[in-house]
């Protein structure tokens, strides 16, 4: 984190944002010095950062999975249902077995070869 803040401070200085650059560079320098001189003192902030990252990861995962479901999977399911597709073969009488016959063209080993 110290290196990231130091680079961010340098980038802010380069963009003529001196106040923000000073804050970021100072924080980065302090973290780098502390890491070099007494790394054990950074155990507490490290645990706090990991706790924050865990919470942020759970929130982001919930948001991402919800958006994926409601914006991709649910509309896809509705469209497939409208066109009468039954990919899981749940309609009709129950089959004796779930086995599907192997296509005849796949029995020939030459179908694995690229034709281009």
N, C-alpha and C positions, 0 to 999 in steps of 0.2 A: 504494500500500500504506500510505503514511503516513496518508492520509485515512481509509482503512478502519480502521486501528488506532486513530486518534483517535476516530472515531465509535463503535467498539467499546468504547473506554475510557469514553466518555461514557455509553454504554448500561449498562455495568457499574457505573459510579458511581450512575446513576439507580436501578439494582436493588440498591443498597447492598452491592456486592461491591468494597469499597475496595482490597483488595490487588491483585486481578486488574485492576481499573480503572486503578490506578496504573501497573502494568506495561504494559498496552496503550496507555494515553495517553502514557506516557513514550517507548515505542517509536515510536508514531505521530508524536509531536512531534519526536523525533530525526530520523526519516526525512524529515519535512517541512522541517525546518531544513537538513538536509544537501542535500536536493533544491534548495532555494532558494539556498544558499550555494555549494556545490561539487557540481554534478550529475555531474561526471566520476568522483567517488569512488563513485558508486552503480553503475558499470558492472559491477564484479565481482559484487556481490549480484544484479544483474539477470540476468547470465549464469547464475548458480547457480539462481536462481528459474526461469528458462526451462528449464534442464536437468531440474529437478525436475518441472516441469509436463509436459515431454515424456514422462518416464517414467510419471508418474501417468496421462497420457492414454492411453498404450499399455496399461497395466494395466486401466484402466476400459473401454477399448474391447474388450479381450479378454474381460473379464467380461461386459459388456453383450451382445456378439455371441454368446458361448457360452450365456448365459441365454436370449436370444431364440431361438437355434436349438433348444435342448433343451426349452424350455418352450412354444414357440409352433409353430415350423415342423415339428419332428419329430412331435408329436402330430397336427397338422393333416394331414400326409402319411399317417400311419397311418390316420386316420379316413377320408380320401378313398380310400385303398386298400381299406379294409374295405367301403366302399359301391360299389366298382367304378369310381370315377371315373378317367378317363385324360385329364387336361387337355392333355397334350403329344401325345396320339394316337400312342403308341408301340406299342400292341398291334395285332395284325392284320397284313395284308400291307402292304408299303411302298407308299405312294401314288406315282403318277406325278409329282405336283406337290404342293407345300405350300400352294397357293392354295386359299382357301376362298371360295365364292361370296358375293358381296355380297348381303345380304338385300333383298328387293324393297321392303319398306317404307322402307328408307333411301334409295331412289332419289328419293322424293318430297321436295322441299325443305321442305314444311310440317312434316315430323317434327322439324325443329330448333326450331320455335316452342313456347313454353310454353303449356300448355293451362289452367293455373290461371286 
